[in-house]
């Protein structure tokens, strides 16, 4: 007598731990999904402007700029 048996631990796990993990996982998934949906993809104009800025800063070469610009325009 006394103490907690294996069956008690199983019942505690099934009725308390699993629901908490399930609710926490669902909340995490929904928050992550809403954050992903909240950030819209940049427009073509914004992408081209960013590319021009990188070229002006010297972060990319003229050849890289031309290649990326063609890729952006091809995606239209």
PDB file of N, CA, C and O in Angstrom:
ATOM      1  N   UNK A   1       0.824  -1.174   0.000  1.00  0.00           N
ATOM      2  CA  UNK A   1       0.000   0.000   0.000  1.00  0.00           C
ATOM      3  C   UNK A   1       0.872   1.242   0.000  1.00  0.00           C
ATOM      4  O   UNK A   1       2.048   1.220   0.363  1.00  0.00           O
ATOM      5  N   UNK A   2       0.250   2.306  -0.416  1.00  0.00           N
ATOM      6  CA  UNK A   2       0.989   3.553  -0.455  1.00  0.00           C
ATOM      7  C   UNK A   2       1.762   3.677  -1.759  1.00  0.00           C
ATOM      8  O   UNK A   2       2.000   2.687  -2.451  1.00  0.00           O
ATOM      9  N   UNK A   3       2.138   4.864  -2.072  1.00  0.00           N
ATOM     10  CA  UNK A   3       2.877   5.096  -3.305  1.00  0.00           C
ATOM     11  C   UNK A   3       1.958   5.113  -4.514  1.00  0.00           C
ATOM     12  O   UNK A   3       0.761   4.841  -4.421  1.00  0.00           O
ATOM     13  N   UNK A   4       2.546   5.436  -5.630  1.00  0.00           N
ATOM     14  CA  UNK A   4       1.781   5.506  -6.871  1.00  0.00           C
ATOM     15  C   UNK A   4       2.201   4.331  -7.738  1.00  0.00           C
ATOM     16  O   UNK A   4       3.388   4.120  -7.985  1.00  0.00           O
ATOM     17  N   UNK A   5       1.225   3.573  -8.192  1.00  0.00           N
ATOM     18  CA  UNK A   5       1.524   2.408  -9.015  1.00  0.00           C
ATOM     19  C   UNK A   5       1.735   2.823 -10.470  1.00  0.00           C
ATOM     20  O   UNK A   5       1.512   3.974 -10.845  1.00  0.00           O
ATOM     21  N   UNK A   6       2.159   1.877 -11.260  1.00  0.00           N
ATOM     22  CA  UNK A   6       2.368   2.117 -12.686  1.00  0.00           C
ATOM     23  C   UNK A   6       1.072   2.543 -13.357  1.00  0.00           C
ATOM     24  O   UNK A   6       1.096   3.420 -14.221  1.00  0.00           O
ATOM     25  N   UNK A   7      -0.054   1.953 -12.988  1.00  0.00           N
ATOM     26  CA  UNK A   7      -1.340   2.300 -13.576  1.00  0.00           C
ATOM     27  C   UNK A   7      -1.723   3.741 -13.284  1.00  0.00           C
ATOM     28  O   UNK A   7      -2.322   4.414 -14.123  1.00  0.00           O
ATOM     29  N   UNK A   8      -1.378   4.213 -12.094  1.00  0.00           N
ATOM     30  CA  UNK A   8      -1.655   5.617 -11.769  1.00  0.00           C
ATOM     31  C   UNK A   8      -0.847   6.546 -12.689  1.00  0.00           C
ATOM     32  O   UNK A   8      -1.368   7.547 -13.180  1.00  0.00           O
ATOM     33  N   UNK A   9       0.404   6.209 -12.911  1.00  0.00           N
ATOM     34  CA  UNK A   9       1.253   7.020 -13.787  1.00  0.00           C
ATOM     35  C   UNK A   9       0.700   7.024 -15.216  1.00  0.00           C
ATOM     36  O   UNK A   9       0.710   8.055 -15.889  1.00  0.00           O
ATOM     37  N   UNK A  10       0.224   5.873 -15.667  1.00  0.00           N
ATOM     38  CA  UNK A  10      -0.349   5.785 -17.013  1.00  0.00           C
ATOM     39  C   UNK A  10      -1.597   6.652 -17.111  1.00  0.00           C
ATOM     40  O   UNK A  10      -1.772   7.376 -18.091  1.00  0.00           O
ATOM     41  N   UNK A  11      -2.458   6.589 -16.118  1.00  0.00           N
ATOM     42  CA  UNK A  11      -3.672   7.403 -16.118  1.00  0.00           C
ATOM     43  C   UNK A  11      -3.334   8.886 -16.080  1.00  0.00           C
ATOM     44  O   UNK A  11      -3.926   9.678 -16.813  1.00  0.00           O
ATOM     45  N   UNK A  12      -2.384   9.267 -15.229  1.00  0.00           N
ATOM     46  CA  UNK A  12      -1.956  10.669 -15.179  1.00  0.00           C
ATOM     47  C   UNK A  12      -1.434  11.126 -16.529  1.00  0.00           C
ATOM     48  O   UNK A  12      -1.751  12.224 -16.986  1.00  0.00           O
ATOM     49  N   UNK A  13      -0.637  10.289 -17.163  1.00  0.00           N
ATOM     50  CA  UNK A  13      -0.076  10.626 -18.459  1.00  0.00           C
ATOM     51  C   UNK A  13      -1.172  10.798 -19.505  1.00  0.00           C
ATOM     52  O   UNK A  13      -1.172  11.773 -20.256  1.00  0.00           O
ATOM     53  N   UNK A  14      -2.098   9.859 -19.552  1.00  0.00           N
ATOM     54  CA  UNK A  14      -3.150   9.906 -20.566  1.00  0.00           C
ATOM     55  C   UNK A  14      -4.107  11.073 -20.387  1.00  0.00           C
ATOM     56  O   UNK A  14      -4.537  11.680 -21.368  1.00  0.00           O
ATOM     57  N   UNK A  15      -4.442  11.389 -19.152  1.00  0.00           N
ATOM     58  CA  UNK A  15      -5.468  12.397 -18.916  1.00  0.00           C
ATOM     59  C   UNK A  15      -4.938  13.798 -18.644  1.00  0.00           C
ATOM     60  O   UNK A  15      -5.701  14.763 -18.691  1.00  0.00           O
ATOM     61  N   UNK A  16      -3.659  13.925 -18.365  1.00  0.00           N
ATOM     62  CA  UNK A  16      -3.122  15.254 -18.071  1.00  0.00           C
ATOM     63  C   UNK A  16      -1.983  15.654 -18.998  1.00  0.00           C
ATOM     64  O   UNK A  16      -2.002  16.758 -19.542  1.00  0.00           O
ATOM     65  N   UNK A  17      -1.019  14.813 -19.186  1.00  0.00           N
ATOM     66  CA  UNK A  17       0.157  15.185 -19.972  1.00  0.00           C
ATOM     67  C   UNK A  17      -0.169  15.237 -21.460  1.00  0.00           C
ATOM     68  O   UNK A  17       0.153  16.224 -22.122  1.00  0.00           O
ATOM     69  N   UNK A  18      -0.792  14.209 -21.991  1.00  0.00           N
ATOM     70  CA  UNK A  18      -1.105  14.193 -23.421  1.00  0.00           C
ATOM     71  C   UNK A  18      -2.004  15.351 -23.848  1.00  0.00           C
ATOM     72  O   UNK A  18      -1.715  15.982 -24.865  1.00  0.00           O
ATOM     73  N   UNK A  19      -3.073  15.660 -23.128  1.00  0.00           N
ATOM     74  CA  UNK A  19      -3.886  16.815 -23.545  1.00  0.00           C
ATOM     75  C   UNK A  19      -3.117  18.140 -23.508  1.00  0.00           C
ATOM     76  O   UNK A  19      -3.296  18.986 -24.385  1.00  0.00           O
ATOM     77  N   UNK A  20      -2.275  18.318 -22.511  1.00  0.00           N
ATOM     78  CA  UNK A  20      -1.494  19.552 -22.431  1.00  0.00           C
ATOM     79  C   UNK A  20      -0.535  19.631 -23.615  1.00  0.00           C
ATOM     80  O   UNK A  20      -0.388  20.693 -24.221  1.00  0.00           O
ATOM     81  N   UNK A  21       0.114  18.528 -23.949  1.00  0.00           N
ATOM     82  CA  UNK A  21       1.013  18.520 -25.101  1.00  0.00           C
ATOM     83  C   UNK A  21       0.250  18.751 -26.405  1.00  0.00           C
ATOM     84  O   UNK A  21       0.729  19.466 -27.285  1.00  0.00           O
ATOM     85  N   UNK A  22      -0.916  18.159 -26.530  1.00  0.00           N
ATOM     86  CA  UNK A  22      -1.716  18.333 -27.745  1.00  0.00           C
ATOM     87  C   UNK A  22      -2.176  19.780 -27.900  1.00  0.00           C
ATOM     88  O   UNK A  22      -2.089  20.342 -28.991  1.00  0.00           O
ATOM     89  N   UNK A  23      -2.656  20.379 -26.834  1.00  0.00           N
ATOM     90  CA  UNK A  23      -3.118  21.773 -26.896  1.00  0.00           C
ATOM     91  C   UNK A  23      -1.940  22.710 -27.158  1.00  0.00           C
ATOM     92  O   UNK A  23      -2.058  23.648 -27.947  1.00  0.00           O
ATOM     93  N   UNK A  24      -0.818  22.464 -26.507  1.00  0.00           N
ATOM     94  CA  UNK A  24       0.367  23.284 -26.738  1.00  0.00           C
ATOM     95  C   UNK A  24       0.872  23.160 -28.167  1.00  0.00           C
ATOM     96  O   UNK A  24       1.242  24.158 -28.785  1.00  0.00           O
ATOM     97  N   UNK A  25       0.888  21.944 -28.693  1.00  0.00           N
ATOM     98  CA  UNK A  25       1.318  21.745 -30.077  1.00  0.00           C
ATOM     99  C   UNK A  25       0.384  22.410 -31.067  1.00  0.00           C
ATOM    100  O   UNK A  25       0.836  23.001 -32.048  1.00  0.00           O
ATOM    101  N   UNK A  26      -0.899  22.321 -30.822  1.00  0.00           N
ATOM    102  CA  UNK A  26      -1.873  22.976 -31.693  1.00  0.00           C
ATOM    103  C   UNK A  26      -1.707  24.497 -31.645  1.00  0.00           C
ATOM    104  O   UNK A  26      -1.743  25.159 -32.682  1.00  0.00           O
ATOM    105  N   UNK A  27      -1.526  25.043 -30.456  1.00  0.00           N
ATOM    106  CA  UNK A  27      -1.327  26.488 -30.325  1.00  0.00           C
ATOM    107  C   UNK A  27      -0.063  26.923 -31.052  1.00  0.00           C
ATOM    108  O   UNK A  27      -0.066  27.942 -31.742  1.00  0.00           O
ATOM    109  N   UNK A  28       1.014  26.166 -30.906  1.00  0.00           N
ATOM    110  CA  UNK A  28       2.276  26.482 -31.575  1.00  0.00           C
ATOM    111  C   UNK A  28       2.081  26.469 -33.091  1.00  0.00           C
ATOM    112  O   UNK A  28       2.551  27.369 -33.787  1.00  0.00           O
ATOM    113  N   UNK A  29       1.391  25.453 -33.599  1.00  0.00           N
ATOM    114  CA  UNK A  29       1.152  25.337 -35.035  1.00  0.00           C
ATOM    115  C   UNK A  29       0.331  26.511 -35.551  1.00  0.00           C
ATOM    116  O   UNK A  29       0.661  27.087 -36.588  1.00  0.00           O
ATOM    117  N   UNK A  30      -0.728  26.870 -34.847  1.00  0.00           N
ATOM    118  CA  UNK A  30      -1.597  27.957 -35.303  1.00  0.00           C
ATOM    119  C   UNK A  30      -0.882  29.304 -35.271  1.00  0.00           C
ATOM    120  O   UNK A  30      -1.057  30.122 -36.173  1.00  0.00           O
ATOM    121  N   UNK A  31      -0.083  29.535 -34.241  1.00  0.00           N
ATOM    122  CA  UNK A  31       0.675  30.790 -34.160  1.00  0.00           C
ATOM    123  C   UNK A  31       1.693  30.866 -35.285  1.00  0.00           C
ATOM    124  O   UNK A  31       1.850  31.906 -35.923  1.00  0.00           O
ATOM    125  N   UNK A  32       2.378  29.765 -35.522  1.00  0.00           N
ATOM    126  CA  UNK A  32       3.385  29.741 -36.592  1.00  0.00           C
ATOM    127  C   UNK A  32       2.728  29.965 -37.955  1.00  0.00           C
ATOM    128  O   UNK A  32       3.264  30.696 -38.789  1.00  0.00           O
ATOM    129  N   UNK A  33       1.577  29.344 -38.184  1.00  0.00           N
ATOM    130  CA  UNK A  33       0.879  29.494 -39.459  1.00  0.00           C
ATOM    131  C   UNK A  33       0.389  30.924 -39.650  1.00  0.00           C
ATOM    132  O   UNK A  33       0.466  31.461 -40.756  1.00  0.00           O
ATOM    133  N   UNK A  34      -0.110  31.544 -38.592  1.00  0.00           N
ATOM    134  CA  UNK A  34      -0.614  32.909 -38.726  1.00  0.00           C
ATOM    135  C   UNK A  34       0.522  33.894 -38.976  1.00  0.00           C
ATOM    136  O   UNK A  34       0.343  34.873 -39.701  1.00  0.00           O
ATOM    137  N   UNK A  35       1.679  33.649 -38.389  1.00  0.00           N
ATOM    138  CA  UNK A  35       2.830  34.526 -38.642  1.00  0.00           C
ATOM    139  C   UNK A  35       3.311  34.389 -40.074  1.00  0.00           C
ATOM    140  O   UNK A  35       3.691  35.381 -40.698  1.00  0.00           O
ATOM    141  N   UNK A  36       3.301  33.174 -40.604  1.00  0.00           N
ATOM    142  CA  UNK A  36       3.730  32.957 -41.981  1.00  0.00           C
ATOM    143  C   UNK A  36       2.767  33.620 -42.956  1.00  0.00           C
ATOM    144  O   UNK A  36       3.194  34.158 -43.978  1.00  0.00           O
ATOM    145  N   UNK A  37       1.487  33.588 -42.655  1.00  0.00           N
ATOM    146  CA  UNK A  37       0.494  34.199 -43.533  1.00  0.00           C
ATOM    147  C   UNK A  37       0.512  35.720 -43.423  1.00  0.00           C
ATOM    148  O   UNK A  37       0.078  36.410 -44.345  1.00  0.00           O
ATOM    149  N   UNK A  38       1.002  36.245 -42.321  1.00  0.00           N
ATOM    150  CA  UNK A  38       0.989  37.685 -42.095  1.00  0.00           C
ATOM    151  C   UNK A  38       2.075  38.411 -42.880  1.00  0.00           C
ATOM    152  O   UNK A  38       1.971  39.617 -43.103  1.00  0.00           O
ATOM    153  N   UNK A  39       3.120  37.693 -43.304  1.00  0.00           N
ATOM    154  CA  UNK A  39       4.204  38.336 -44.038  1.00  0.00           C
ATOM    155  C   UNK A  39       4.016  38.073 -45.531  1.00  0.00           C
ATOM    156  O   UNK A  39       4.313  36.980 -46.014  1.00  0.00           O
ATOM    157  N   UNK A  40       3.523  39.073 -46.259  1.00  0.00           N
ATOM    158  CA  UNK A  40       3.289  38.867 -47.688  1.00  0.00           C
ATOM    159  C   UNK A  40       4.610  38.810 -48.455  1.00  0.00           C
ATOM    160  O   UNK A  40       5.622  39.357 -48.017  1.00  0.00           O
ATOM    161  N   UNK A  41       4.581  38.155 -49.580  1.00  0.00           N
ATOM    162  CA  UNK A  41       5.763  38.074 -50.431  1.00  0.00           C
ATOM    163  C   UNK A  41       6.045  39.458 -51.013  1.00  0.00           C
ATOM    164  O   UNK A  41       5.114  40.201 -51.326  1.00  0.00           O
ATOM    165  N   UNK A  42       7.325  39.807 -51.159  1.00  0.00           N
ATOM    166  CA  UNK A  42       7.640  41.124 -51.726  1.00  0.00           C
ATOM    167  C   UNK A  42       7.185  41.218 -53.180  1.00  0.00           C
ATOM    168  O   UNK A  42       7.196  40.229 -53.912  1.00  0.00           O
ATOM    169  N   UNK A  43       6.796  42.395 -53.578  1.00  0.00           N
ATOM    170  CA  UNK A  43       6.348  42.611 -54.948  1.00  0.00           C
ATOM    171  C   UNK A  43       7.544  42.571 -55.888  1.00  0.00           C
ATOM    172  O   UNK A  43       8.695  42.620 -55.454  1.00  0.00           O
ATOM    173  N   UNK A  44       7.257  42.483 -57.168  1.00  0.00           N
ATOM    174  CA  UNK A  44       8.320  42.467 -58.175  1.00  0.00           C
ATOM    175  C   UNK A  44       9.103  43.775 -58.106  1.00  0.00           C
ATOM    176  O   UNK A  44      10.330  43.779 -58.203  1.00  0.00           O
ATOM    177  N   UNK A  45       8.389  44.878 -57.941  1.00  0.00           N
ATOM    178  CA  UNK A  45       9.053  46.186 -57.863  1.00  0.00           C
ATOM    179  C   UNK A  45      10.006  46.247 -56.676  1.00  0.00           C
ATOM    180  O   UNK A  45      11.120  46.758 -56.793  1.00  0.00           O
ATOM    181  N   UNK A  46       9.568  45.725 -55.537  1.00  0.00           N
ATOM    182  CA  UNK A  46      10.412  45.740 -54.341  1.00  0.00           C
ATOM    183  C   UNK A  46      11.641  44.852 -54.528  1.00  0.00           C
ATOM    184  O   UNK A  46      12.739  45.201 -54.096  1.00  0.00           O
ATOM    185  N   UNK A  47      11.447  43.705 -55.175  1.00  0.00           N
ATOM    186  CA  UNK A  47      12.587  42.811 -55.419  1.00  0.00           C
ATOM    187  C   UNK A  47      13.597  43.453 -56.355  1.00  0.00           C
ATOM    188  O   UNK A  47      14.803  43.359 -56.130  1.00  0.00           O
ATOM    189  N   UNK A  48      13.107  44.111 -57.411  1.00  0.00           N
ATOM    190  CA  UNK A  48      14.015  44.783 -58.346  1.00  0.00           C
ATOM    191  C   UNK A  48      14.728  45.957 -57.680  1.00  0.00           C
ATOM    192  O   UNK A  48      15.909  46.196 -57.933  1.00  0.00           O
ATOM    193  N   UNK A  49      14.013  46.680 -56.836  1.00  0.00           N
ATOM    194  CA  UNK A  49      14.627  47.803 -56.133  1.00  0.00           C
ATOM    195  C   UNK A  49      15.714  47.308 -55.175  1.00  0.00           C
ATOM    196  O   UNK A  49      16.777  47.919 -55.068  1.00  0.00           O
ATOM    197  N   UNK A  50      15.451  46.222 -54.493  1.00  0.00           N
ATOM    198  CA  UNK A  50      16.451  45.630 -53.588  1.00  0.00           C
ATOM    199  C   UNK A  50      17.675  45.180 -54.373  1.00  0.00           C
ATOM    200  O   UNK A  50      18.806  45.345 -53.917  1.00  0.00           O
ATOM    201  N   UNK A  51      17.449  44.613 -55.548  1.00  0.00           N
ATOM    202  CA  UNK A  51      18.546  44.176 -56.399  1.00  0.00           C
ATOM    203  C   UNK A  51      19.388  45.361 -56.846  1.00  0.00           C
ATOM    204  O   UNK A  51      20.617  45.282 -56.853  1.00  0.00           O
ATOM    205  N   UNK A  52      18.733  46.468 -57.222  1.00  0.00           N
ATOM    206  CA  UNK A  52      19.457  47.679 -57.613  1.00  0.00           C
ATOM    207  C   UNK A  52      20.262  48.244 -56.442  1.00  0.00           C
ATOM    208  O   UNK A  52      21.376  48.732 -56.630  1.00  0.00           O
ATOM    209  N   UNK A  53      19.702  48.177 -55.245  1.00  0.00           N
ATOM    210  CA  UNK A  53      20.410  48.651 -54.051  1.00  0.00           C
ATOM    211  C   UNK A  53      21.649  47.816 -53.781  1.00  0.00           C
ATOM    212  O   UNK A  53      22.703  48.356 -53.447  1.00  0.00           O
ATOM    213  N   UNK A  54      21.531  46.502 -53.924  1.00  0.00           N
ATOM    214  CA  UNK A  54      22.690  45.636 -53.723  1.00  0.00           C
ATOM    215  C   UNK A  54      23.785  45.936 -54.734  1.00  0.00           C
ATOM    216  O   UNK A  54      24.967  45.912 -54.389  1.00  0.00           O
ATOM    217  N   UNK A  55      23.409  46.220 -55.977  1.00  0.00           N
ATOM    218  CA  UNK A  55      24.396  46.567 -56.990  1.00  0.00           C
ATOM    219  C   UNK A  55      25.068  47.892 -56.652  1.00  0.00           C
ATOM    220  O   UNK A  55      26.287  48.017 -56.771  1.00  0.00           O
ATOM    221  N   UNK A  56      24.284  48.880 -56.231  1.00  0.00           N
ATOM    222  CA  UNK A  56      24.833  50.195 -55.880  1.00  0.00           C
ATOM    223  C   UNK A  56      25.778  50.105 -54.683  1.00  0.00           C
ATOM    224  O   UNK A  56      26.755  50.850 -54.608  1.00  0.00           O
ATOM    225  N   UNK A  57      25.492  49.199 -53.748  1.00  0.00           N
ATOM    226  CA  UNK A  57      26.351  49.026 -52.571  1.00  0.00           C
ATOM    227  C   UNK A  57      27.608  48.235 -52.900  1.00  0.00           C
ATOM    228  O   UNK A  57      28.556  48.212 -52.114  1.00  0.00           O
ATOM    229  N   UNK A  58      27.617  47.596 -54.047  1.00  0.00           N
ATOM    230  CA  UNK A  58      28.760  46.767 -54.417  1.00  0.00           C
ATOM    231  C   UNK A  58      28.696  45.371 -53.835  1.00  0.00           C
ATOM    232  O   UNK A  58      29.695  44.652 -53.833  1.00  0.00           O
ATOM    233  N   UNK A  59      27.530  44.980 -53.339  1.00  0.00           N
ATOM    234  CA  UNK A  59      27.375  43.649 -52.750  1.00  0.00           C
ATOM    235  C   UNK A  59      27.317  42.552 -53.808  1.00  0.00           C
ATOM    236  O   UNK A  59      27.673  41.404 -53.544  1.00  0.00           O
ATOM    237  N   UNK A  60      26.861  42.918 -55.014  1.00  0.00           N
ATOM    238  CA  UNK A  60      26.807  41.957 -56.113  1.00  0.00           C
ATOM    239  C   UNK A  60      27.451  42.585 -57.346  1.00  0.00           C
ATOM    240  O   UNK A  60      27.578  43.806 -57.442  1.00  0.00           O
ATOM    241  N   UNK A  61      27.851  41.739 -58.277  1.00  0.00           N
ATOM    242  CA  UNK A  61      28.462  42.230 -59.507  1.00  0.00           C
ATOM    243  C   UNK A  61      27.384  42.542 -60.535  1.00  0.00           C
ATOM    244  O   UNK A  61      26.212  42.213 -60.350  1.00  0.00           O
ATOM    245  N   UNK A  62      27.801  43.178 -61.615  1.00  0.00           N
ATOM    246  CA  UNK A  62      26.867  43.517 -62.683  1.00  0.00           C
ATOM    247  C   UNK A  62      26.296  42.249 -63.323  1.00  0.00           C
ATOM    248  O   UNK A  62      25.118  42.209 -63.677  1.00  0.00           O
ATOM    249  N   UNK A  63      27.121  41.225 -63.470  1.00  0.00           N
ATOM    250  CA  UNK A  63      26.652  39.967 -64.050  1.00  0.00           C
ATOM    251  C   UNK A  63      25.614  39.306 -63.146  1.00  0.00           C
ATOM    252  O   UNK A  63      24.602  38.798 -63.630  1.00  0.00           O
ATOM    253  N   UNK A  64      25.861  39.311 -61.833  1.00  0.00           N
ATOM    254  CA  UNK A  64      24.889  38.750 -60.893  1.00  0.00           C
ATOM    255  C   UNK A  64      23.587  39.541 -60.928  1.00  0.00           C
ATOM    256  O   UNK A  64      22.497  38.973 -60.858  1.00  0.00           O
ATOM    257  N   UNK A  65      23.718  40.857 -61.036  1.00  0.00           N
ATOM    258  CA  UNK A  65      22.546  41.726 -61.102  1.00  0.00           C
ATOM    259  C   UNK A  65      21.714  41.391 -62.333  1.00  0.00           C
ATOM    260  O   UNK A  65      20.494  41.259 -62.241  1.00  0.00           O
ATOM    261  N   UNK A  66      22.367  41.253 -63.480  1.00  0.00           N
ATOM    262  CA  UNK A  66      21.651  40.958 -64.718  1.00  0.00           C
ATOM    263  C   UNK A  66      20.979  39.584 -64.642  1.00  0.00           C
ATOM    264  O   UNK A  66      19.842  39.420 -65.085  1.00  0.00           O
ATOM    265  N   UNK A  67      21.677  38.610 -64.088  1.00  0.00           N
ATOM    266  CA  UNK A  67      21.121  37.257 -63.981  1.00  0.00           C
ATOM    267  C   UNK A  67      19.904  37.242 -63.056  1.00  0.00           C
ATOM    268  O   UNK A  67      18.876  36.659 -63.399  1.00  0.00           O
ATOM    269  N   UNK A  68      20.012  37.874 -61.893  1.00  0.00           N
ATOM    270  CA  UNK A  68      18.900  37.901 -60.938  1.00  0.00           C
ATOM    271  C   UNK A  68      17.716  38.701 -61.473  1.00  0.00           C
ATOM    272  O   UNK A  68      16.558  38.342 -61.257  1.00  0.00           O
ATOM    273  N   UNK A  69      18.023  39.786 -62.171  1.00  0.00           N
ATOM    274  CA  UNK A  69      16.954  40.609 -62.750  1.00  0.00           C
ATOM    275  C   UNK A  69      16.175  39.799 -63.789  1.00  0.00           C
ATOM    276  O   UNK A  69      14.945  39.835 -63.822  1.00  0.00           O
ATOM    277  N   UNK A  70      16.899  39.077 -64.627  1.00  0.00           N
ATOM    278  CA  UNK A  70      16.240  38.249 -65.637  1.00  0.00           C
ATOM    279  C   UNK A  70      15.391  37.168 -64.970  1.00  0.00           C
ATOM    280  O   UNK A  70      14.299  36.857 -65.447  1.00  0.00           O
ATOM    281  N   UNK A  71      15.882  36.594 -63.874  1.00  0.00           N
ATOM    282  CA  UNK A  71      15.133  35.558 -63.161  1.00  0.00           C
ATOM    283  C   UNK A  71      13.856  36.124 -62.544  1.00  0.00           C
ATOM    284  O   UNK A  71      12.806  35.481 -62.579  1.00  0.00           O
ATOM    285  N   UNK A  72      13.947  37.319 -61.982  1.00  0.00           N
ATOM    286  CA  UNK A  72      12.763  37.962 -61.391  1.00  0.00           C
ATOM    287  C   UNK A  72      11.726  38.254 -62.470  1.00  0.00           C
ATOM    288  O   UNK A  72      10.537  37.990 -62.285  1.00  0.00           O
ATOM    289  N   UNK A  73      12.180  38.798 -63.594  1.00  0.00           N
ATOM    290  CA  UNK A  73      11.250  39.134 -64.676  1.00  0.00           C
ATOM    291  C   UNK A  73      10.676  37.879 -65.338  1.00  0.00           C
ATOM    292  O   UNK A  73       9.552  37.901 -65.839  1.00  0.00           O
ATOM    293  N   UNK A  74      11.439  36.793 -65.341  1.00  0.00           N
ATOM    294  CA  UNK A  74      10.965  35.537 -65.915  1.00  0.00           C
ATOM    295  C   UNK A  74       9.852  34.935 -65.052  1.00  0.00           C
ATOM    296  O   UNK A  74       8.993  34.209 -65.554  1.00  0.00           O
ATOM    297  N   UNK A  75       9.874  35.240 -63.757  1.00  0.00           N
ATOM    298  CA  UNK A  75       8.875  34.668 -62.854  1.00  0.00           C
ATOM    299  C   UNK A  75       7.491  35.313 -62.974  1.00  0.00           C
ATOM    300  O   UNK A  75       6.535  34.869 -62.339  1.00  0.00           O
ATOM    301  N   UNK A  76       7.396  36.350 -63.783  1.00  0.00           N
ATOM    302  CA  UNK A  76       6.095  37.038 -63.954  1.00  0.00           C
ATOM    303  C   UNK A  76       5.119  36.197 -64.718  1.00  0.00           C
ATOM    304  O   UNK A  76       3.987  36.622 -64.949  1.00  0.00           O
TER     305      UNK A  76
END
